[in-house]
Amino acid sequence: MPSVLVLSGPNHGFDKSAPIIHDFLSKQGDVSATLTDDKAILASPALSAHDVCVLGSGFTRRERQADGSSKLVNELTDAQAEGLFAFVRGGKGLIGIHGTGWWIGGEAVNLIGGHANWHPPGLEFSVHIDDPAHPAMQGLGDFTVQDEIYMSAWDPSIHVLATATWSEKKHPVAWTHAYGKGRVFYTALGHGPGTFGNPEVQKMISNAARWASGN
């Protein structure tokens, strides 16, 4: 039974979504889920007890400065980031949610397989399943969400699983990516907790957890 660590945190509002993800994963008969908001686990040997990490609080955050401006700062320490990279590189799995691909660079981009730094205002849109045969998309049909569509740049090696159309162009909203010996599933969906109440999204994330674990 794959062990899935759901790492919560207030950045990108993921502390509101993480408990929902943990709840529906825990109801799967073949997945063991653990919820924590302690980022120190990423730099701890305890991380190795898990097969997959769900990360939605990301790698960077905006921090208000004394003069009223905002500055982009790291959400994870160097040790925590390297712990996550090593975890996946060594053969484990990652499910990256929404803001985990927002305003990132360097090794984080290599891990996720892409990134974004702009999106139109949130809207209701349809998600099209481009590869229904992939294990992460098994049993899913096209669905509608109220969310943000990231304008992403991505590595040509990613495998696009689902897209959304904005301004007459298709944009990837779910993909898989190999990182070392590990498996990465990333979805740009998940700006708010409402997305994770969608049964199709719950099915997608649950499938992705199994796939990322190697099962």
N, C-alpha and C positions, 0 to 999 in steps of 0.2 A: 504494500500500500504506500503510494508516494506521500512524503511529508512535505507540506507546503507552508512556508513562512510568509505571512502577510505583514509587511512592515508599514505601519501606520505613521502619520505625522501631519502637522497642520499645513505644511507647504503645499500649495496648489489645492488646499482644502481637502486633502486626501484622508484626513482624520474622520471625515463624515462618510466617506465611501468605503474605507477599509473594513469597518465592522460588518457592512452589508456583504462584502466579498467573502469575509471569513465565515459569515453565517451560511451563505448558500454553498460554499465549499464544504463546510462541516456536515451538511445534509447529504452530501454524496456518499454512497456506501463504500466507495473504494478510494477515498482521499482523506488524509489526516491533515487538518489545518490548525495552525497556531497563529495567534494575533499578538503583536507587540509593537510598542512605539519606541523601543530602545535601539537606536541606530548603532550602539556599541557592539551589537551582535555581529555586525558585518566584519569587524576586526577581531572577532573572537573564534576560538576553536569550536564553539557551540554551533556556529553556522553550518558546519559540516554534517550535523545531524539531520539536516533538511535536504530535500532533493530539488526543490524549486523555491525561489524567492519572488514574491509579488511586490513590486516597488512602484509607488505612485507619487511619492513626495519629491522625487527627482534628484538632480545633481546640483542645481543652482536655485537661488531665490533672490528676490529684490529686497534690499534692506534700506530703510529710510535713513538719510544722513542728517546731520545737525542743521545744514543749510536748506533743508527741505527737498533736496534732490534724492534720487534713489540710485543705488549701486548694486550691480550684480555680484553676488558672493557665492561661495561654495556651500552647498547644503551638507555635504559629507566631508569629513576630514580626509586627508590623503590616505591614511591607514584604512579607513572605512571603504573608500572607493576602491583601493587596491585589493581589499579583502573580497569585495563583490566581483571584481574582474577575475581574480584567481579562482573564486568559487565556480564561476561559469566556464572559464577557460579550462578548468580541470575536468569538466564533464557534467556539471550540474545545469539546472535550468533557470531561466529568468522570464517572468512576465512583466513587461514594462507597460505602465498605464499612463496615457495622456501626458501630463507634465514632465514625466521622466525623459521625454524627448525634446523638451522646450529649452531653448537657449543653452545648448551644450556644445562642447568642443572636445578635441583631443581623443583620448581613449574611450570616453563615454560614447562618442559617435561610432567608433569602431565596434563597441559592444552592441549598441542598439541597432545600428545599420542605417541610421538616418537621423534627422533633426528638423526642427522648425523654429521660426522666430516671428511668425505673423499668422493671423487668422482673421476672417471676416467676423462680424458680430455673430453671437450664437443664434442658431435657427433650427427649425425642424427640417429634417432631411431623411432621405432613404439611404440605407446601407445595402449595397449590392454584394452578394457573395460571389466572388470571382472564381474561387476554387472549392466547390462544394465537396470534392473528393478528399481534400486534406483532412487529416484526423481532427484538427482544431475546428473545422467547419462542419463536421459530421452532424446531420440532422437539422442544420440551420437553413432557413429561407431568408429572403430579403426582409428587412425590418426597418422601422422608422424610429428615430430618436430626436430629442431636443438636446443639442450639444454644440460643440465647436468643430469646424473642419479646418485642421491644420494645413497650411501650405508647406509641405515637407520637401526637403531635399534628401535623397536616399542613395545608398550604394546600389549599383546595378545588380549586385549578387542577391539582394533580398528577394524573397518569394512573396508576391502580393496575394493576399487572401481575400480582401474585401476593399471596396472603394465607395466613395461618395462623389456626387457631381455638384460642382459649384462653378458658376460663370462658364458653363458649357464645357468644362473640362473635368476629367475623372481624377480624383486624388486618393491615394492609398490611405486607408484608415485601419488596416490590420495587415501585418506581414510577419514572416518568420525569417530568421537569420542565424547562420552558424557563427559561433565565436569560440575559437579553439576547439575543444572537444565537446563544448556545451551547446545547448539549444536556447534560442531567444525567440519569444513571441512578443510583439509590440502592438498595441492598439492606441491610436490617437484619440479614441473615444474616452470619455470619463471625466469631463469637466466638473460634473456634479453627481451627487448620489442618485439622482433620478435615473441616470443611465443604467445603473446597476440593479435597478428594480425591474428592468426589461428582461423577460424570460429568455429571449434569444441571446442577449448579452451574457446572462448567467450561464447559458449552455456553452457559449463560445469560450468564456474564461475557464469553465470547468473542463472542457475538452482540451484547452491549451495547457492546463496544469498537468493533465495526464501525458500529453504529447511532450511537454518540456521535460518531464521526469524520465522520459524514455520508455514509458509504458503505453 
